[in-house]
Amino acid sequence: MDSDIRAELKNLGKDTRFRFSGNFIKYGFKYADRNKVHAVPTILLGNIHLIKDDGKQILLTDHLWFNLTKGFKELGILHVGETVSFNGRIAEYTKGYQGSDDSIHKPVKVDYNIERPTKVKLDASLYSNNMLWPTENWELCNKIYDMYFDDYKSRNIAMPYSSF
């Protein structure tokens, strides 16, 4: 995101919920703990727009990652390019490396994202029926790993729940 877009997100404020839309890009997972024991499924949306009350859309950023919350899961397994809309609010977060290894140069800075997505809706589906997600978190994360196996393998990322 460039600084003008960050300013636009910041200017929206964190106290009001807004309606947004974005195009599905891919799924992923992150670890919720330092020991990489508990994986959390994520979803990457691109071309994030603010949907104004008059229906006009304003491009806010080229992409944002979200946790794969219940609302996103209920849409089923999405296909690249499908359009999703949802309500959420702007949140500030700190990004960059905050450890003690001086060889890592990723400066710490404040950025903005959208959190607490609700009223998630599939606006433009490419297929009439999206497959459902497994109900167990470990199965879901492993399914995501399988979906993007070549990418994870090329980056030496192990299956999150290989012992199940």
KAJOHU-V264461 format. One record per pair of residues at least 24 apart in sequence whose C-alpha atoms are under 10 Angstrom apart, sorted by the first residue. I is the first residue (numbers start at 1). J is the second residue. Records with the same first field share a line. If there is no record, write none. Layout:
# KAJOHU-V264461
I=J ; J
This chain:
# KAJOHU-V264461
1=60 ; 61 ; 62 ; 63 ; 64 ; 111 ; 112
2=60 ; 61 ; 62
3=111
4=60 ; 61
5=59 ; 60 ; 61 ; 62 ; 112
6=60 ; 61 ; 110 ; 111 ; 112 ; 113
7=60 ; 111 ; 112
8=59 ; 60 ; 61 ; 112
9=50 ; 60 ; 61 ; 89 ; 90 ; 91 ; 92 ; 111 ; 112 ; 113 ; 114
10=90 ; 91 ; 92 ; 111 ; 112 ; 113
11=90
12=50 ; 89 ; 90 ; 91
13=89 ; 90 ; 91 ; 92
14=88 ; 89 ; 90 ; 91 ; 92 ; 112 ; 114 ; 115
15=89 ; 90 ; 91
16=88 ; 89 ; 90
17=86 ; 87 ; 88 ; 89 ; 90 ; 114 ; 115 ; 116 ; 117 ; 118
18=50 ; 51 ; 52 ; 53 ; 86 ; 87 ; 88 ; 89 ; 90 ; 114 ; 117
19=49 ; 50 ; 51 ; 52 ; 53 ; 57 ; 85 ; 86 ; 87 ; 88 ; 89 ; 117 ; 118 ; 119 ; 120
20=48 ; 49 ; 50 ; 51 ; 52 ; 57 ; 58 ; 59 ; 60 ; 84 ; 85 ; 86 ; 87 ; 88 ; 89 ; 114 ; 117 ; 120
21=45 ; 46 ; 47 ; 48 ; 49 ; 50 ; 51 ; 57 ; 58 ; 59 ; 83 ; 84 ; 85 ; 86 ; 87 ; 120 ; 121 ; 122 ; 123
22=46 ; 47 ; 48 ; 49 ; 50 ; 59 ; 61 ; 62 ; 63 ; 64 ; 81 ; 82 ; 83 ; 84 ; 85 ; 86 ; 123
23=47 ; 48 ; 49 ; 62 ; 63 ; 78 ; 79 ; 80 ; 81 ; 82 ; 83 ; 84 ; 85 ; 122 ; 123 ; 124
24=63 ; 78 ; 79 ; 80 ; 81 ; 82 ; 83 ; 84
25=63 ; 64 ; 65 ; 78 ; 79 ; 80 ; 81 ; 82 ; 83
26=65 ; 77 ; 78 ; 79 ; 80 ; 81 ; 144 ; 147 ; 148
27=65 ; 66 ; 67 ; 68 ; 77 ; 78 ; 80 ; 141 ; 143 ; 144 ; 145 ; 147 ; 148
28=65 ; 66 ; 67 ; 68 ; 141 ; 143 ; 144 ; 145 ; 147 ; 148 ; 152
29=66 ; 67 ; 68 ; 140 ; 141 ; 142 ; 144 ; 145 ; 160
30=67 ; 141 ; 160
31=160
36=160
37=160 ; 161
38=137 ; 138 ; 141 ; 160 ; 161
39=137 ; 138 ; 140 ; 141 ; 142 ; 159 ; 160 ; 161
40=67 ; 68 ; 69 ; 137 ; 138 ; 140 ; 141 ; 160
41=66 ; 67 ; 68 ; 69 ; 73 ; 137 ; 138 ; 140 ; 141 ; 142 ; 143 ; 144 ; 145
42=66 ; 67 ; 68 ; 69 ; 72 ; 141 ; 144
43=67 ; 68 ; 69 ; 72 ; 73 ; 78
44=68
45=80 ; 81 ; 82 ; 83 ; 84
46=81 ; 83
47=83
48=83 ; 84 ; 85 ; 114
49=85
50=85 ; 86 ; 87
51=85 ; 86 ; 87
61=113
63=113
64=112 ; 113 ; 114
65=113 ; 114 ; 115
66=113 ; 114 ; 115 ; 116 ; 117
67=115 ; 116 ; 117
68=117
69=116 ; 117 ; 118 ; 120
70=117 ; 118 ; 120
71=117 ; 118 ; 119 ; 120 ; 121
72=117 ; 118 ; 119 ; 120 ; 121 ; 122
73=120 ; 132 ; 133 ; 134 ; 135 ; 140
74=120 ; 121 ; 122 ; 130 ; 132 ; 133
75=120 ; 121 ; 122 ; 125 ; 129 ; 130 ; 131 ; 132 ; 133
76=122 ; 129 ; 130 ; 131 ; 132 ; 133 ; 134
77=129 ; 130 ; 131 ; 132 ; 133 ; 144
78=122 ; 125 ; 126 ; 127 ; 129 ; 130 ; 131 ; 132
79=125 ; 126 ; 127 ; 130
80=125 ; 126
81=124 ; 125 ; 126
82=122 ; 123 ; 124 ; 125 ; 126 ; 127
83=121 ; 122 ; 123 ; 124 ; 125 ; 126
84=120 ; 121 ; 122 ; 123 ; 124 ; 125
85=117 ; 118 ; 119 ; 120 ; 121 ; 122 ; 123 ; 124
86=116 ; 117 ; 118 ; 119 ; 120 ; 121 ; 122 ; 123
87=114 ; 115 ; 116 ; 117 ; 118 ; 119 ; 120 ; 121
88=113 ; 114 ; 115 ; 116 ; 117 ; 118 ; 119 ; 120
89=113 ; 114 ; 115 ; 116 ; 117 ; 118
90=114 ; 115 ; 116
91=115 ; 116
137=161
138=162 ; 164
139=164
